[in-house]
């Protein structure tokens, strides 16, 4: 409710104010496809998070990759925030999966089939996006604590969230161990 005509008091409208119902939410213009969001926001953000921490042992030596400076932590934080917010964009009903001329990856269903699968179970698709968002929030928490191991653990959760959605909607017929 929005009150007009008198000063607002804590807890609601003053007796002299007239309650005015809030306008319904404006329609969003969904211009980007799910594939556009993956290519432009989700994948680059997840890659930045995954690439920011690693322990790599080779014959040449050991690389302990992690953000060390405030600028590095700030950059990886921006990637986490982008990933978290992009999950909201994925969740919006009516978003197309891909353009009609989009290429299909090896083992992937055609975009029209993916679209039908998402539309038939949109609430489940939204839950997959929320799981990705939760994993991104774990990364953000680790980043804010400047905890490289927590960030690495969150990276695993991000990978699991992505893969769970992909095997459900993009390549459900893929042969995987245990199938």
C-alpha positions as CSV (number, residue, x, y, z in Angstrom):
1,X,0.0,0.0,0.0
2,X,1.1,3.5,-0.7
3,X,-0.4,6.3,1.4
4,X,-1.1,9.8,0.0
5,X,-2.6,12.9,1.6
6,X,-0.8,12.9,4.9
7,X,2.5,12.2,6.5
8,X,3.3,8.5,7.0
9,X,3.5,7.1,10.5
10,X,5.4,4.1,11.5
11,X,3.3,1.0,11.0
12,X,1.0,2.2,8.2
13,X,-1.0,5.0,6.9
14,X,-2.1,7.9,9.1
15,X,-5.9,8.2,9.7
16,X,-6.1,11.1,7.2
17,X,-4.1,9.3,4.5
18,X,-5.9,7.6,1.6
19,X,-4.5,4.1,0.9
20,X,-3.6,3.7,-2.8
21,X,-3.0,0.2,-4.1
22,X,0.5,-0.3,-5.7
23,X,0.5,-0.6,-9.4
24,X,1.1,-4.1,-10.8
25,X,4.7,-4.9,-11.7
26,X,5.6,-3.6,-15.1
27,X,6.2,-6.2,-17.8
28,X,9.8,-7.0,-18.3
29,X,11.2,-7.1,-21.8
30,X,13.0,-10.4,-22.1
31,X,15.5,-9.8,-24.9
32,X,18.3,-12.1,-23.9
33,X,17.8,-15.9,-24.3
34,X,19.0,-18.4,-21.7
35,X,21.9,-19.1,-24.0
36,X,22.8,-15.4,-24.2
37,X,22.8,-15.2,-20.4
38,X,25.0,-18.4,-20.2
39,X,27.4,-17.0,-22.7
40,X,27.5,-13.5,-21.5
41,X,27.1,-13.7,-17.7
42,X,26.9,-17.1,-16.1
43,X,29.8,-18.9,-17.8
44,X,32.3,-16.0,-17.6
45,X,31.4,-15.4,-14.0
46,X,31.6,-19.1,-13.0
47,X,34.9,-19.4,-15.0
48,X,36.3,-16.4,-13.1
49,X,35.4,-17.9,-9.8
50,X,36.8,-21.3,-10.7
51,X,40.0,-19.9,-12.1
52,X,40.6,-17.6,-9.1
53,X,41.6,-20.6,-6.8
54,X,43.6,-23.6,-7.7
55,X,46.4,-25.8,-6.3
56,X,48.4,-27.0,-9.3
57,X,51.3,-29.4,-8.8
58,X,53.5,-30.1,-11.9
59,X,57.1,-31.1,-12.4
60,X,57.9,-27.4,-12.7
61,X,56.6,-26.7,-9.3
62,X,53.5,-25.9,-7.3
63,X,51.1,-23.0,-8.1
64,X,48.8,-22.0,-5.2
65,X,46.4,-19.7,-7.1
66,X,44.2,-17.5,-5.0
67,X,43.2,-13.8,-4.8
68,X,45.9,-12.0,-2.7
69,X,45.2,-8.3,-3.2
70,X,42.2,-6.2,-2.5
71,X,41.8,-5.6,-6.2
72,X,41.8,-9.3,-6.9
73,X,39.2,-10.0,-4.2
74,X,37.1,-7.2,-5.6
75,X,37.2,-8.6,-9.1
76,X,36.3,-12.1,-8.0
77,X,33.5,-10.6,-5.9
78,X,32.0,-8.8,-8.9
79,X,31.9,-12.2,-10.7
80,X,30.1,-13.8,-7.8
81,X,27.5,-11.0,-7.7
82,X,27.0,-11.3,-11.4
83,X,26.5,-15.0,-11.2
84,X,24.0,-14.6,-8.3
85,X,21.9,-11.9,-10.0
86,X,22.0,-13.7,-13.4
87,X,20.2,-16.6,-11.8
88,X,17.3,-14.2,-11.2
89,X,17.3,-13.5,-14.9
90,X,17.3,-17.2,-15.8
91,X,14.2,-17.6,-13.6
92,X,12.0,-15.2,-15.4
93,X,9.0,-17.0,-17.0
94,X,8.7,-16.6,-20.8
95,X,12.5,-16.4,-21.5
96,X,13.4,-18.2,-24.7
97,X,16.1,-20.8,-24.5
98,X,17.9,-19.8,-27.6
99,X,17.4,-18.2,-31.0
100,X,16.1,-20.5,-33.8
101,X,19.4,-20.5,-35.6
102,X,21.4,-21.4,-32.5
103,X,23.8,-24.3,-32.8
104,X,23.4,-27.4,-30.7
105,X,26.3,-28.9,-28.7
106,X,27.2,-32.6,-28.9
107,X,24.5,-34.6,-27.1
108,X,22.3,-31.6,-26.5
109,X,18.6,-31.5,-27.3
110,X,17.4,-29.0,-29.9
111,X,16.4,-25.6,-28.4
112,X,12.7,-26.2,-29.1
113,X,12.8,-29.4,-27.0
114,X,14.7,-27.7,-24.2
115,X,12.1,-24.9,-24.3
116,X,9.2,-27.4,-23.9
117,X,11.0,-29.2,-21.0
118,X,11.5,-25.9,-19.2
119,X,7.9,-24.7,-19.8
120,X,6.5,-28.0,-18.6
121,X,8.4,-27.8,-15.3
122,X,9.2,-24.1,-14.9
123,X,9.1,-24.3,-11.1
124,X,11.8,-27.0,-11.2
125,X,13.8,-24.9,-13.6
126,X,13.5,-22.0,-11.1
127,X,14.7,-24.2,-8.3
128,X,17.8,-25.1,-10.3
129,X,18.5,-21.4,-10.7
130,X,18.0,-20.9,-7.0
131,X,20.5,-23.7,-6.3
132,X,23.0,-22.0,-8.5
133,X,22.2,-18.7,-6.7
134,X,22.8,-20.4,-3.3
135,X,26.1,-21.8,-4.5
136,X,27.0,-18.3,-5.7
137,X,26.1,-16.9,-2.2
138,X,28.5,-19.4,-0.7
139,X,31.2,-18.1,-3.0
140,X,30.3,-14.5,-2.0
141,X,30.5,-15.3,1.7
142,X,33.9,-16.9,1.2
143,X,35.1,-13.9,-0.8
144,X,33.9,-11.5,1.8
145,X,35.8,-13.5,4.4
146,X,38.8,-13.7,2.1
147,X,38.7,-17.5,2.4
148,X,40.3,-19.2,-0.6
149,X,39.3,-22.7,0.6
150,X,35.7,-21.7,1.1
151,X,35.8,-20.2,-2.4
152,X,37.1,-23.4,-3.8
153,X,34.4,-25.4,-2.0
154,X,31.8,-23.0,-3.4
155,X,33.2,-23.6,-6.9
156,X,32.4,-27.3,-6.5
157,X,28.8,-26.4,-5.5
158,X,28.5,-24.1,-8.5
159,X,29.7,-26.9,-10.8
160,X,27.2,-29.3,-9.3
161,X,24.3,-26.8,-9.7
162,X,25.2,-26.2,-13.3
163,X,25.5,-29.8,-14.2
164,X,22.2,-30.8,-12.4
165,X,20.3,-28.4,-14.6
166,X,22.1,-29.3,-17.8
167,X,21.5,-33.0,-17.4
168,X,17.9,-32.3,-16.7
169,X,17.1,-29.9,-19.6
170,X,20.0,-29.8,-22.1
171,X,21.3,-33.4,-22.4
172,X,19.0,-35.7,-20.4
173,X,19.8,-38.7,-22.6
174,X,23.6,-38.5,-22.2
175,X,25.2,-41.7,-21.0
176,X,26.8,-41.1,-17.6
177,X,28.5,-43.4,-15.2
178,X,25.8,-45.1,-13.1
179,X,23.1,-44.9,-15.8
